[in-house]
Amino acid sequence: MDFTEVRTVRIEERDFPIKITLRASIGYQKQTGKSFTDFESTEDYIVFFYHIAKAGAKAMNQEFNYTYEEFLDLLDDYPTETISNLSKAILGDKEPEPGGEEKKPMSSKK
């Protein structure tokens, strides 16, 4: 994901703009005590989502008045959709290969 780009994560009928920013990274680190590149659990991933959703709302001049607990309440009934849609938004059109590397587009021969 391009750090300057705002993308959208759709959960049920709600769209959350997301943006990876320095402020989001710091918020994640303060809340978890970990670098934003260290996801050890689903909770880490959702904490990261919370902070990049706050940054996305700010970038789009939208209000984001949810505490972390209120944000979890919004996502609670959609665990698979949340993880799947967040992953797609962060990775864009690229899908990770086993071992964490992204697939490279195949060249077409004419």
Gaussian input, Z-matrix of N, CA and C with variables (Angstrom, degrees):
# hf/3-21g

backbone

0 1
 N
 C     1     B1
 C     2     B2     1     A1
 N     3     B3     2     A2     1     D1
 C     4     B4     3     A3     2     D2
 C     5     B5     4     A4     3     D3
 N     6     B6     5     A5     4     D4
 C     7     B7     6     A6     5     D5
 C     8     B8     7     A7     6     D6
 N     9     B9     8     A8     7     D7
 C    10    B10     9     A9     8     D8
 C    11    B11    10    A10     9     D9
 N    12    B12    11    A11    10    D10
 C    13    B13    12    A12    11    D11
 C    14    B14    13    A13    12    D12
 N    15    B15    14    A14    13    D13
 C    16    B16    15    A15    14    D14
 C    17    B17    16    A16    15    D15
 N    18    B18    17    A17    16    D16
 C    19    B19    18    A18    17    D17
 C    20    B20    19    A19    18    D18
 N    21    B21    20    A20    19    D19
 C    22    B22    21    A21    20    D20
 C    23    B23    22    A22    21    D21
 N    24    B24    23    A23    22    D22
 C    25    B25    24    A24    23    D23
 C    26    B26    25    A25    24    D24
 N    27    B27    26    A26    25    D25
 C    28    B28    27    A27    26    D26
 C    29    B29    28    A28    27    D27
 N    30    B30    29    A29    28    D28
 C    31    B31    30    A30    29    D29
 C    32    B32    31    A31    30    D30
 N    33    B33    32    A32    31    D31
 C    34    B34    33    A33    32    D32
 C    35    B35    34    A34    33    D33
 N    36    B36    35    A35    34    D34
 C    37    B37    36    A36    35    D35
 C    38    B38    37    A37    36    D36
 N    39    B39    38    A38    37    D37
 C    40    B40    39    A39    38    D38
 C    41    B41    40    A40    39    D39
 N    42    B42    41    A41    40    D40
 C    43    B43    42    A42    41    D41
 C    44    B44    43    A43    42    D42
 N    45    B45    44    A44    43    D43
 C    46    B46    45    A45    44    D44
 C    47    B47    46    A46    45    D45
 N    48    B48    47    A47    46    D46
 C    49    B49    48    A48    47    D47
 C    50    B50    49    A49    48    D48
 N    51    B51    50    A50    49    D49
 C    52    B52    51    A51    50    D50
 C    53    B53    52    A52    51    D51
 N    54    B54    53    A53    52    D52
 C    55    B55    54    A54    53    D53
 C    56    B56    55    A55    54    D54
 N    57    B57    56    A56    55    D55
 C    58    B58    57    A57    56    D56
 C    59    B59    58    A58    57    D57
 N    60    B60    59    A59    58    D58
 C    61    B61    60    A60    59    D59
 C    62    B62    61    A61    60    D60
 N    63    B63    62    A62    61    D61
 C    64    B64    63    A63    62    D62
 C    65    B65    64    A64    63    D63
 N    66    B66    65    A65    64    D64
 C    67    B67    66    A66    65    D65
 C    68    B68    67    A67    66    D66
 N    69    B69    68    A68    67    D67
 C    70    B70    69    A69    68    D68
 C    71    B71    70    A70    69    D69
 N    72    B72    71    A71    70    D70
 C    73    B73    72    A72    71    D71
 C    74    B74    73    A73    72    D72
 N    75    B75    74    A74    73    D73
 C    76    B76    75    A75    74    D74
 C    77    B77    76    A76    75    D75
 N    78    B78    77    A77    76    D76
 C    79    B79    78    A78    77    D77
 C    80    B80    79    A79    78    D78
 N    81    B81    80    A80    79    D79
 C    82    B82    81    A81    80    D80
 C    83    B83    82    A82    81    D81
 N    84    B84    83    A83    82    D82
 C    85    B85    84    A84    83    D83
 C    86    B86    85    A85    84    D84
 N    87    B87    86    A86    85    D85
 C    88    B88    87    A87    86    D86
 C    89    B89    88    A88    87    D87
 N    90    B90    89    A89    88    D88
 C    91    B91    90    A90    89    D89
 C    92    B92    91    A91    90    D90
 N    93    B93    92    A92    91    D91
 C    94    B94    93    A93    92    D92
 C    95    B95    94    A94    93    D93
 N    96    B96    95    A95    94    D94
 C    97    B97    96    A96    95    D95
 C    98    B98    97    A97    96    D96
 N    99    B99    98    A98    97    D97
 C   100   B100    99    A99    98    D98
 C   101   B101   100   A100    99    D99
 N   102   B102   101   A101   100   D100
 C   103   B103   102   A102   101   D101
 C   104   B104   103   A103   102   D102
 N   105   B105   104   A104   103   D103
 C   106   B106   105   A105   104   D104
 C   107   B107   106   A106   105   D105
 N   108   B108   107   A107   106   D106
 C   109   B109   108   A108   107   D107
 C   110   B110   109   A109   108   D108
 N   111   B111   110   A110   109   D109
 C   112   B112   111   A111   110   D110
 C   113   B113   112   A112   111   D111
 N   114   B114   113   A113   112   D112
 C   115   B115   114   A114   113   D113
 C   116   B116   115   A115   114   D114
 N   117   B117   116   A116   115   D115
 C   118   B118   117   A117   116   D116
 C   119   B119   118   A118   117   D117
 N   120   B120   119   A119   118   D118
 C   121   B121   120   A120   119   D119
 C   122   B122   121   A121   120   D120
 N   123   B123   122   A122   121   D121
 C   124   B124   123   A123   122   D122
 C   125   B125   124   A124   123   D123
 N   126   B126   125   A125   124   D124
 C   127   B127   126   A126   125   D125
 C   128   B128   127   A127   126   D126
 N   129   B129   128   A128   127   D127
 C   130   B130   129   A129   128   D128
 C   131   B131   130   A130   129   D129
 N   132   B132   131   A131   130   D130
 C   133   B133   132   A132   131   D131
 C   134   B134   133   A133   132   D132
 N   135   B135   134   A134   133   D133
 C   136   B136   135   A135   134   D134
 C   137   B137   136   A136   135   D135
 N   138   B138   137   A137   136   D136
 C   139   B139   138   A138   137   D137
 C   140   B140   139   A139   138   D138
 N   141   B141   140   A140   139   D139
 C   142   B142   141   A141   140   D140
 C   143   B143   142   A142   141   D141
 N   144   B144   143   A143   142   D142
 C   145   B145   144   A144   143   D143
 C   146   B146   145   A145   144   D144
 N   147   B147   146   A146   145   D145
 C   148   B148   147   A147   146   D146
 C   149   B149   148   A148   147   D147
 N   150   B150   149   A149   148   D148
 C   151   B151   150   A150   149   D149
 C   152   B152   151   A151   150   D150
 N   153   B153   152   A152   151   D151
 C   154   B154   153   A153   152   D152
 C   155   B155   154   A154   153   D153
 N   156   B156   155   A155   154   D154
 C   157   B157   156   A156   155   D155
 C   158   B158   157   A157   156   D156
 N   159   B159   158   A158   157   D157
 C   160   B160   159   A159   158   D158
 C   161   B161   160   A160   159   D159
 N   162   B162   161   A161   160   D160
 C   163   B163   162   A162   161   D161
 C   164   B164   163   A163   162   D162
 N   165   B165   164   A164   163   D163
 C   166   B166   165   A165   164   D164
 C   167   B167   166   A166   165   D165
 N   168   B168   167   A167   166   D166
 C   169   B169   168   A168   167   D167
 C   170   B170   169   A169   168   D168
 N   171   B171   170   A170   169   D169
 C   172   B172   171   A171   170   D170
 C   173   B173   172   A172   171   D171
 N   174   B174   173   A173   172   D172
 C   175   B175   174   A174   173   D173
 C   176   B176   175   A175   174   D174
 N   177   B177   176   A176   175   D175
 C   178   B178   177   A177   176   D176
 C   179   B179   178   A178   177   D177
 N   180   B180   179   A179   178   D178
 C   181   B181   180   A180   179   D179
 C   182   B182   181   A181   180   D180
 N   183   B183   182   A182   181   D181
 C   184   B184   183   A183   182   D182
 C   185   B185   184   A184   183   D183
 N   186   B186   185   A185   184   D184
 C   187   B187   186   A186   185   D185
 C   188   B188   187   A187   186   D186
 N   189   B189   188   A188   187   D187
 C   190   B190   189   A189   188   D188
 C   191   B191   190   A190   189   D189
 N   192   B192   191   A191   190   D190
 C   193   B193   192   A192   191   D191
 C   194   B194   193   A193   192   D192
 N   195   B195   194   A194   193   D193
 C   196   B196   195   A195   194   D194
 C   197   B197   196   A196   195   D195
 N   198   B198   197   A197   196   D196
 C   199   B199   198   A198   197   D197
 C   200   B200   199   A199   198   D198
 N   201   B201   200   A200   199   D199
 C   202   B202   201   A201   200   D200
 C   203   B203   202   A202   201   D201
 N   204   B204   203   A203   202   D202
 C   205   B205   204   A204   203   D203
 C   206   B206   205   A205   204   D204
 N   207   B207   206   A206   205   D205
 C   208   B208   207   A207   206   D206
 C   209   B209   208   A208   207   D207
 N   210   B210   209   A209   208   D208
 C   211   B211   210   A210   209   D209
 C   212   B212   211   A211   210   D210
 N   213   B213   212   A212   211   D211
 C   214   B214   213   A213   212   D212
 C   215   B215   214   A214   213   D213
 N   216   B216   215   A215   214   D214
 C   217   B217   216   A216   215   D215
 C   218   B218   217   A217   216   D216
 N   219   B219   218   A218   217   D217
 C   220   B220   219   A219   218   D218
 C   221   B221   220   A220   219   D219
 N   222   B222   221   A221   220   D220
 C   223   B223   222   A222   221   D221
 C   224   B224   223   A223   222   D222
 N   225   B225   224   A224   223   D223
 C   226   B226   225   A225   224   D224
 C   227   B227   226   A226   225   D225
 N   228   B228   227   A227   226   D226
 C   229   B229   228   A228   227   D227
 C   230   B230   229   A229   228   D228
 N   231   B231   230   A230   229   D229
 C   232   B232   231   A231   230   D230
 C   233   B233   232   A232   231   D231
 N   234   B234   233   A233   232   D232
 C   235   B235   234   A234   233   D233
 C   236   B236   235   A235   234   D234
 N   237   B237   236   A236   235   D235
 C   238   B238   237   A237   236   D236
 C   239   B239   238   A238   237   D237
 N   240   B240   239   A239   238   D238
 C   241   B241   240   A240   239   D239
 C   242   B242   241   A241   240   D240
 N   243   B243   242   A242   241   D241
 C   244   B244   243   A243   242   D242
 C   245   B245   244   A244   243   D243
 N   246   B246   245   A245   244   D244
 C   247   B247   246   A246   245   D245
 C   248   B248   247   A247   246   D246
 N   249   B249   248   A248   247   D247
 C   250   B250   249   A249   248   D248
 C   251   B251   250   A250   249   D249
 N   252   B252   251   A251   250   D250
 C   253   B253   252   A252   251   D251
 C   254   B254   253   A253   252   D252
 N   255   B255   254   A254   253   D253
 C   256   B256   255   A255   254   D254
 C   257   B257   256   A256   255   D255
 N   258   B258   257   A257   256   D256
 C   259   B259   258   A258   257   D257
 C   260   B260   259   A259   258   D258
 N   261   B261   260   A260   259   D259
 C   262   B262   261   A261   260   D260
 C   263   B263   262   A262   261   D261
 N   264   B264   263   A263   262   D262
 C   265   B265   264   A264   263   D263
 C   266   B266   265   A265   264   D264
 N   267   B267   266   A266   265   D265
 C   268   B268   267   A267   266   D266
 C   269   B269   268   A268   267   D267
 N   270   B270   269   A269   268   D268
 C   271   B271   270   A270   269   D269
 C   272   B272   271   A271   270   D270
 N   273   B273   272   A272   271   D271
 C   274   B274   273   A273   272   D272
 C   275   B275   274   A274   273   D273
 N   276   B276   275   A275   274   D274
 C   277   B277   276   A276   275   D275
 C   278   B278   277   A277   276   D276
 N   279   B279   278   A278   277   D277
 C   280   B280   279   A279   278   D278
 C   281   B281   280   A280   279   D279
 N   282   B282   281   A281   280   D280
 C   283   B283   282   A282   281   D281
 C   284   B284   283   A283   282   D282
 N   285   B285   284   A284   283   D283
 C   286   B286   285   A285   284   D284
 C   287   B287   286   A286   285   D285
 N   288   B288   287   A287   286   D286
 C   289   B289   288   A288   287   D287
 C   290   B290   289   A289   288   D288
 N   291   B291   290   A290   289   D289
 C   292   B292   291   A291   290   D290
 C   293   B293   292   A292   291   D291
 N   294   B294   293   A293   292   D292
 C   295   B295   294   A294   293   D293
 C   296   B296   295   A295   294   D294
 N   297   B297   296   A296   295   D295
 C   298   B298   297   A297   296   D296
 C   299   B299   298   A298   297   D297
 N   300   B300   299   A299   298   D298
 C   301   B301   300   A300   299   D299
 C   302   B302   301   A301   300   D300
 N   303   B303   302   A302   301   D301
 C   304   B304   303   A303   302   D302
 C   305   B305   304   A304   303   D303
 N   306   B306   305   A305   304   D304
 C   307   B307   306   A306   305   D305
 C   308   B308   307   A307   306   D306
 N   309   B309   308   A308   307   D307
 C   310   B310   309   A309   308   D308
 C   311   B311   310   A310   309   D309
 N   312   B312   311   A311   310   D310
 C   313   B313   312   A312   311   D311
 C   314   B314   313   A313   312   D312
 N   315   B315   314   A314   313   D313
 C   316   B316   315   A315   314   D314
 C   317   B317   316   A316   315   D315
 N   318   B318   317   A317   316   D316
 C   319   B319   318   A318   317   D317
 C   320   B320   319   A319   318   D318
 N   321   B321   320   A320   319   D319
 C   322   B322   321   A321   320   D320
 C   323   B323   322   A322   321   D321
 N   324   B324   323   A323   322   D322
 C   325   B325   324   A324   323   D323
 C   326   B326   325   A325   324   D324
 N   327   B327   326   A326   325   D325
 C   328   B328   327   A327   326   D326
 C   329   B329   328   A328   327   D327

   B1=1.4570
   B2=1.5212
   B3=1.2848
   B4=1.4542
   B5=1.5327
   B6=1.3174
   B7=1.4611
   B8=1.5215
   B9=1.3181
   B10=1.4627
   B11=1.5229
   B12=1.3010
   B13=1.4561
   B14=1.5360
   B15=1.3228
   B16=1.4606
   B17=1.5186
   B18=1.3089
   B19=1.4648
   B20=1.5120
   B21=1.3267
   B22=1.4602
   B23=1.5227
   B24=1.3281
   B25=1.4585
   B26=1.5170
   B27=1.3287
   B28=1.4682
   B29=1.5271
   B30=1.3310
   B31=1.4574
   B32=1.5202
   B33=1.3413
   B34=1.4710
   B35=1.5253
   B36=1.3135
   B37=1.4649
   B38=1.5181
   B39=1.3129
   B40=1.4565
   B41=1.5260
   B42=1.3131
   B43=1.4593
   B44=1.5266
   B45=1.3218
   B46=1.4556
   B47=1.5240
   B48=1.3375
   B49=1.4600
   B50=1.5247
   B51=1.3195
   B52=1.4630
   B53=1.5231
   B54=1.3192
   B55=1.4557
   B56=1.5253
   B57=1.3187
   B58=1.4580
   B59=1.5266
   B60=1.3203
   B61=1.4597
   B62=1.5293
   B63=1.3059
   B64=1.4548
   B65=1.5315
   B66=1.3326
   B67=1.4668
   B68=1.5323
   B69=1.3357
   B70=1.4609
   B71=1.5267
   B72=1.3162
   B73=1.4670
   B74=1.5264
   B75=1.3349
   B76=1.4634
   B77=1.5265
   B78=1.3265
   B79=1.4700
   B80=1.5174
   B81=1.3345
   B82=1.4682
   B83=1.5273
   B84=1.3299
   B85=1.4614
   B86=1.5328
   B87=1.3344
   B88=1.4703
   B89=1.5263
   B90=1.3409
   B91=1.4560
   B92=1.5313
   B93=1.3294
   B94=1.4650
   B95=1.5245
   B96=1.3334
   B97=1.4557
   B98=1.5217
   B99=1.3357
   B100=1.4677
   B101=1.5254
   B102=1.3271
   B103=1.4627
   B104=1.5221
   B105=1.3465
   B106=1.4635
   B107=1.5289
   B108=1.3139
   B109=1.4682
   B110=1.5239
   B111=1.3442
   B112=1.4744
   B113=1.5233
   B114=1.3119
   B115=1.4624
   B116=1.5210
   B117=1.3154
   B118=1.4586
   B119=1.5240
   B120=1.3218
   B121=1.4591
   B122=1.5247
   B123=1.3048
   B124=1.4598
   B125=1.5205
   B126=1.3134
   B127=1.4616
   B128=1.5296
   B129=1.3399
   B130=1.4628
   B131=1.5253
   B132=1.3125
   B133=1.4686
   B134=1.5286
   B135=1.3389
   B136=1.4676
   B137=1.5308
   B138=1.3187
   B139=1.4740
   B140=1.5280
   B141=1.3311
   B142=1.4623
   B143=1.5322
   B144=1.3325
   B145=1.4643
   B146=1.5268
   B147=1.3132
   B148=1.4581
   B149=1.5389
   B150=1.3076
   B151=1.4684
   B152=1.5267
   B153=1.3336
   B154=1.4714
   B155=1.5301
   B156=1.3382
   B157=1.4732
   B158=1.5380
   B159=1.3270
   B160=1.4724
   B161=1.5273
   B162=1.3391
   B163=1.4699
   B164=1.5248
   B165=1.3271
   B166=1.4687
   B167=1.5110
   B168=1.3243
   B169=1.4664
   B170=1.5258
   B171=1.3237
   B172=1.4689
   B173=1.5277
   B174=1.3287
   B175=1.4719
   B176=1.5243
   B177=1.3288
   B178=1.4618
   B179=1.5310
   B180=1.3320
   B181=1.4657
   B182=1.5222
   B183=1.3331
   B184=1.4606
   B185=1.5216
   B186=1.3140
   B187=1.4558
   B188=1.5217
   B189=1.3116
   B190=1.4624
   B191=1.5202
   B192=1.3203
   B193=1.4615
   B194=1.5205
   B195=1.3194
   B196=1.4581
   B197=1.5249
   B198=1.3270
   B199=1.4588
   B200=1.5231
   B201=1.3076
   B202=1.4633
   B203=1.5291
   B204=1.3123
   B205=1.4706
   B206=1.5326
   B207=1.3136
   B208=1.4772
   B209=1.5276
   B210=1.3200
   B211=1.4598
   B212=1.5306
   B213=1.3278
   B214=1.4688
   B215=1.5234
   B216=1.3287
   B217=1.4658
   B218=1.5277
   B219=1.3387
   B220=1.4680
   B221=1.5277
   B222=1.3229
   B223=1.4654
   B224=1.5234
   B225=1.3127
   B226=1.4632
   B227=1.5290
   B228=1.2984
   B229=1.4628
   B230=1.5275
   B231=1.3277
   B232=1.4676
   B233=1.5259
   B234=1.3285
   B235=1.4706
   B236=1.5259
   B237=1.3179
   B238=1.4623
   B239=1.5189
   B240=1.3149
   B241=1.4610
   B242=1.5331
   B243=1.3375
   B244=1.4609
   B245=1.5219
   B246=1.3231
   B247=1.4710
   B248=1.5271
   B249=1.3236
   B250=1.4600
   B251=1.5282
   B252=1.3202
   B253=1.4636
   B254=1.5298
   B255=1.3247
   B256=1.4601
   B257=1.5273
   B258=1.3136
   B259=1.4686
   B260=1.5235
   B261=1.3260
   B262=1.4687
   B263=1.5323
   B264=1.3183
   B265=1.4733
   B266=1.5261
   B267=1.3145
   B268=1.4642
   B269=1.5257
   B270=1.3311
   B271=1.4657
   B272=1.5191
   B273=1.3193
   B274=1.4602
   B275=1.5127
   B276=1.3232
   B277=1.4558
   B278=1.5156
   B279=1.3188
   B280=1.4587
   B281=1.5173
   B282=1.3081
   B283=1.4480
   B284=1.5100
   B285=1.3308
   B286=1.4516
   B287=1.5216
   B288=1.3132
   B289=1.4575
   B290=1.5181
   B291=1.3191
   B292=1.4631
   B293=1.5270
   B294=1.3076
   B295=1.4561
   B296=1.5133
   B297=1.3312
   B298=1.4561
   B299=1.5140
   B300=1.3204
   B301=1.4591
   B302=1.5170
   B303=1.3332
   B304=1.4573
   B305=1.5130
   B306=1.3294
   B307=1.4589
   B308=1.5124
   B309=1.2956
   B310=1.4531
   B311=1.5077
   B312=1.3355
   B313=1.4519
   B314=1.5177
   B315=1.3175
   B316=1.4546
   B317=1.5154
   B318=1.3149
   B319=1.4613
   B320=1.5141
   B321=1.3144
   B322=1.4540
   B323=1.5166
   B324=1.3038
   B325=1.4713
   B326=1.4994
   B327=1.3130
   B328=1.4792
   B329=1.4778
   A1=108.56
   A2=116.61
   A3=123.30
   A4=107.82
   A5=117.47
   A6=121.02
   A7=113.48
   A8=118.48
   A9=120.16
   A10=112.20
   A11=116.76
   A12=122.43
   A13=111.80
   A14=115.94
   A15=121.25
   A16=107.40
   A17=116.58
   A18=122.16
   A19=108.40
   A20=116.09
   A21=120.46
   A22=110.52
   A23=114.74
   A24=122.09
   A25=106.71
   A26=116.53
   A27=121.36
   A28=108.65
   A29=115.10
   A30=122.26
   A31=106.53
   A32=114.57
   A33=122.03
   A34=107.11
   A35=118.80
   A36=119.84
   A37=112.06
   A38=116.53
   A39=121.57
   A40=109.96
   A41=116.40
   A42=121.46
   A43=109.29
   A44=115.49
   A45=121.78
   A46=108.57
   A47=118.25
   A48=118.66
   A49=107.67
   A50=116.68
   A51=120.36
   A52=109.39
   A53=115.03
   A54=120.64
   A55=107.58
   A56=115.89
   A57=120.11
   A58=107.19
   A59=115.31
   A60=121.02
   A61=109.69
   A62=115.44
   A63=120.70
   A64=110.00
   A65=116.30
   A66=120.97
   A67=111.23
   A68=117.18
   A69=120.66
   A70=110.57
   A71=116.41
   A72=120.94
   A73=111.14
   A74=116.25
   A75=120.78
   A76=110.55
   A77=116.80
   A78=120.71
   A79=111.54
   A80=116.36
   A81=121.12
   A82=109.97
   A83=116.50
   A84=120.62
   A85=111.10
   A86=117.01
   A87=120.16
   A88=111.13
   A89=116.57
   A90=120.14
   A91=112.18
   A92=117.51
   A93=120.34
   A94=114.32
   A95=116.87
   A96=120.25
   A97=112.42
   A98=117.12
   A99=122.41
   A100=109.96
   A101=114.66
   A102=120.90
   A103=108.17
   A104=117.26
   A105=119.57
   A106=112.52
   A107=117.36
   A108=119.89
   A109=111.87
   A110=116.82
   A111=121.33
   A112=110.86
   A113=116.46
   A114=120.25
   A115=107.89
   A116=116.07
   A117=120.66
   A118=112.13
   A119=116.81
   A120=119.34
   A121=110.49
   A122=114.88
   A123=120.53
   A124=109.84
   A125=116.50
   A126=119.68
   A127=111.54
   A128=117.32
   A129=120.02
   A130=110.51
   A131=116.23
   A132=121.93
   A133=110.81
   A134=116.29
   A135=120.69
   A136=110.46
   A137=117.98
   A138=120.36
   A139=108.99
   A140=116.74
   A141=120.78
   A142=110.12
   A143=117.45
   A144=122.33
   A145=109.91
   A146=116.90
   A147=121.41
   A148=110.80
   A149=116.16
   A150=119.40
   A151=112.72
   A152=118.20
   A153=118.21
   A154=110.89
   A155=117.65
   A156=119.98
   A157=109.86
   A158=116.80
   A159=119.95
   A160=110.03
   A161=116.45
   A162=120.88
   A163=110.97
   A164=117.16
   A165=121.03
   A166=111.91
   A167=116.50
   A168=120.37
   A169=110.43
   A170=116.46
   A171=120.21
   A172=110.38
   A173=116.72
   A174=121.17
   A175=111.84
   A176=116.55
   A177=121.61
   A178=112.10
   A179=116.37
   A180=122.13
   A181=112.06
   A182=115.90
   A183=122.19
   A184=108.80
   A185=115.07
   A186=119.36
   A187=109.69
   A188=115.74
   A189=122.90
   A190=105.76
   A191=115.18
   A192=120.93
   A193=112.93
   A194=117.35
   A195=121.13
   A196=110.55
   A197=115.34
   A198=118.27
   A199=106.25
   A200=116.58
   A201=119.38
   A202=110.18
   A203=117.48
   A204=121.15
   A205=111.57
   A206=117.36
   A207=120.65
   A208=110.62
   A209=116.53
   A210=120.81
   A211=109.90
   A212=116.57
   A213=120.25
   A214=111.22
   A215=116.92
   A216=120.37
   A217=111.06
   A218=116.99
   A219=120.79
   A220=111.91
   A221=116.46
   A222=121.63
   A223=113.58
   A224=116.78
   A225=122.47
   A226=115.51
   A227=117.94
   A228=120.45
   A229=113.07
   A230=117.91
   A231=121.43
   A232=112.16
   A233=118.96
   A234=119.02
   A235=114.01
   A236=118.26
   A237=121.01
   A238=110.95
   A239=116.62
   A240=121.83
   A241=110.60
   A242=116.59
   A243=120.99
   A244=111.08
   A245=117.01
   A246=121.00
   A247=110.30
   A248=116.83
   A249=121.20
   A250=111.63
   A251=117.34
   A252=120.93
   A253=112.26
   A254=117.13
   A255=120.06
   A256=109.91
   A257=116.72
   A258=120.79
   A259=111.18
   A260=116.23
   A261=120.48
   A262=111.22
   A263=116.76
   A264=120.19
   A265=110.97
   A266=117.30
   A267=120.32
   A268=110.80
   A269=116.45
   A270=120.28
   A271=113.04
   A272=117.46
   A273=120.55
   A274=109.35
   A275=117.01
   A276=121.58
   A277=112.63
   A278=117.03
   A279=120.20
   A280=109.56
   A281=116.82
   A282=121.31
   A283=108.17
   A284=117.39
   A285=118.42
   A286=111.41
   A287=115.56
   A288=121.24
   A289=107.94
   A290=117.58
   A291=118.63
   A292=109.42
   A293=116.33
   A294=120.00
   A295=112.41
   A296=117.76
   A297=122.37
   A298=115.72
   A299=119.35
   A300=119.98
   A301=110.36
   A302=115.20
   A303=120.29
   A304=110.42
   A305=115.89
   A306=120.67
   A307=109.37
   A308=115.92
   A309=120.55
   A310=108.25
   A311=117.95
   A312=119.75
   A313=110.85
   A314=115.59
   A315=120.25
   A316=108.26
   A317=116.60
   A318=119.03
   A319=107.97
   A320=115.47
   A321=120.15
   A322=109.71
   A323=114.68
   A324=119.75
   A325=108.74
   A326=115.94
   A327=120.23
   A328=109.62
   D1=131.46
   D2=175.97
   D3=-67.78
   D4=128.18
   D5=-176.23
   D6=-65.53
   D7=-18.13
   D8=179.45
   D9=-93.77
   D10=-5.56
   D11=-172.69
   D12=-92.78
   D13=139.78
   D14=172.70
   D15=-101.13
   D16=127.27
   D17=176.26
   D18=-119.54
   D19=172.04
   D20=-177.15
   D21=-121.69
   D22=137.47
   D23=173.56
   D24=-113.08
   D25=122.31
   D26=179.71
   D27=-99.58
   D28=124.12
   D29=176.03
   D30=-124.97
   D31=115.85
   D32=-173.87
   D33=56.35
   D34=-115.09
   D35=-179.06
   D36=-112.08
   D37=21.36
   D38=-176.86
   D39=-116.93
   D40=133.94
   D41=177.55
   D42=-104.09
   D43=130.69
   D44=176.12
   D45=-115.87
   D46=114.34
   D47=172.58
   D48=-69.46
   D49=143.48
   D50=177.12
   D51=-128.88
   D52=148.46
   D53=176.08
   D54=-151.67
   D55=129.00
   D56=177.52
   D57=-84.17
   D58=117.07
   D59=-178.15
   D60=-130.68
   D61=167.65
   D62=175.54
   D63=-60.65
   D64=-43.60
   D65=179.71
   D66=-61.14
   D67=-39.90
   D68=177.89
   D69=-65.68
   D70=-40.91
   D71=178.76
   D72=-63.31
   D73=-42.27
   D74=178.57
   D75=-65.91
   D76=-43.18
   D77=178.15
   D78=-59.47
   D79=-43.60
   D80=177.55
   D81=-61.67
   D82=-45.93
   D83=-177.89
   D84=-64.23
   D85=-40.80
   D86=178.44
   D87=-64.18
   D88=-40.23
   D89=-176.45
   D90=-74.53
   D91=-34.49
   D92=-174.51
   D93=-107.49
   D94=-22.37
   D95=-174.28
   D96=78.59
   D97=12.58
   D98=-176.67
   D99=-122.86
   D100=159.08
   D101=172.67
   D102=-68.68
   D103=149.75
   D104=-179.41
   D105=-69.18
   D106=-3.75
   D107=174.98
   D108=-95.82
   D109=-2.44
   D110=-178.83
   D111=-104.84
   D112=89.55
   D113=175.53
   D114=-101.36
   D115=110.31
   D116=-179.27
   D117=-103.20
   D118=-11.48
   D119=-174.42
   D120=-154.20
   D121=169.62
   D122=174.58
   D123=-61.09
   D124=-39.06
   D125=179.62
   D126=-59.21
   D127=-42.24
   D128=177.75
   D129=-58.37
   D130=-43.80
   D131=-178.49
   D132=-63.04
   D133=-41.08
   D134=-179.01
   D135=-72.57
   D136=-36.51
   D137=175.29
   D138=-61.70
   D139=-42.42
   D140=177.10
   D141=-61.77
   D142=-44.18
   D143=177.43
   D144=-56.33
   D145=-45.84
   D146=-179.88
   D147=-56.08
   D148=-47.34
   D149=-176.41
   D150=-72.47
   D151=-36.59
   D152=178.17
   D153=-76.76
   D154=-22.99
   D155=174.01
   D156=-71.53
   D157=-39.14
   D158=174.96
   D159=-60.98
   D160=-43.79
   D161=179.77
   D162=-66.64
   D163=-38.39
   D164=178.23
   D165=-64.66
   D166=-42.46
   D167=177.77
   D168=-62.45
   D169=-42.33
   D170=178.93
   D171=-62.07
   D172=-43.41
   D173=-179.75
   D174=-63.19
   D175=-29.56
   D176=-178.56
   D177=-96.67
   D178=7.52
   D179=-177.54
   D180=56.47
   D181=40.09
   D182=177.08
   D183=-110.31
   D184=152.79
   D185=176.33
   D186=-76.61
   D187=146.03
   D188=173.84
   D189=-139.84
   D190=90.65
   D191=-172.60
   D192=-105.09
   D193=28.56
   D194=-177.63
   D195=-95.92
   D196=135.68
   D197=165.59
   D198=-75.85
   D199=170.25
   D200=178.36
   D201=-60.07
   D202=-42.04
   D203=-179.83
   D204=-64.08
   D205=-40.21
   D206=177.48
   D207=-66.05
   D208=-37.85
   D209=177.47
   D210=-63.18
   D211=-43.90
   D212=176.66
   D213=-59.80
   D214=-39.96
   D215=178.33
   D216=-58.73
   D217=-37.28
   D218=179.05
   D219=-66.72
   D220=-32.80
   D221=-174.59
   D222=-94.22
   D223=-16.48
   D224=-169.75
   D225=-50.77
   D226=-39.88
   D227=-176.85
   D228=-85.09
   D229=0.55
   D230=-174.91
   D231=-131.74
   D232=52.71
   D233=-174.63
   D234=-62.91
   D235=-44.19
   D236=-178.58
   D237=-68.49
   D238=-45.14
   D239=179.14
   D240=-61.30
   D241=-40.64
   D242=-179.35
   D243=-61.73
   D244=-52.72
   D245=-177.49
   D246=-64.35
   D247=-44.49
   D248=-178.01
   D249=-63.41
   D250=-49.68
   D251=-176.89
   D252=-69.90
   D253=-34.41
   D254=176.35
   D255=-66.17
   D256=-44.36
   D257=178.79
   D258=-60.12
   D259=-45.16
   D260=179.32
   D261=-61.81
   D262=-41.30
   D263=-178.69
   D264=-67.11
   D265=-39.79
   D266=-178.92
   D267=-71.86
   D268=-43.40
   D269=-176.80
   D270=-82.02
   D271=-19.11
   D272=-176.71
   D273=69.81
   D274=-133.45
   D275=-178.30
   D276=-83.80
   D277=-4.43
   D278=-177.01
   D279=-89.92
   D280=140.88
   D281=176.34
   D282=-115.21
   D283=137.66
   D284=-179.04
   D285=-69.99
   D286=142.96
   D287=173.20
   D288=-92.22
   D289=162.62
   D290=174.24
   D291=-53.80
   D292=138.09
   D293=-176.76
   D294=93.92
   D295=-1.59
   D296=174.02
   D297=87.29
   D298=2.49
   D299=179.35
   D300=-90.03
   D301=147.84
   D302=-179.22
   D303=-82.34
   D304=146.80
   D305=176.10
   D306=-69.68
   D307=140.54
   D308=176.19
   D309=-97.10
   D310=141.92
   D311=179.31
   D312=-60.94
   D313=141.48
   D314=178.20
   D315=-80.83
   D316=139.91
   D317=178.45
   D318=-82.04
   D319=143.37
   D320=179.24
   D321=-99.50
   D322=137.33
   D323=178.86
   D324=-101.81
   D325=139.76
   D326=-179.13
   D327=-109.90

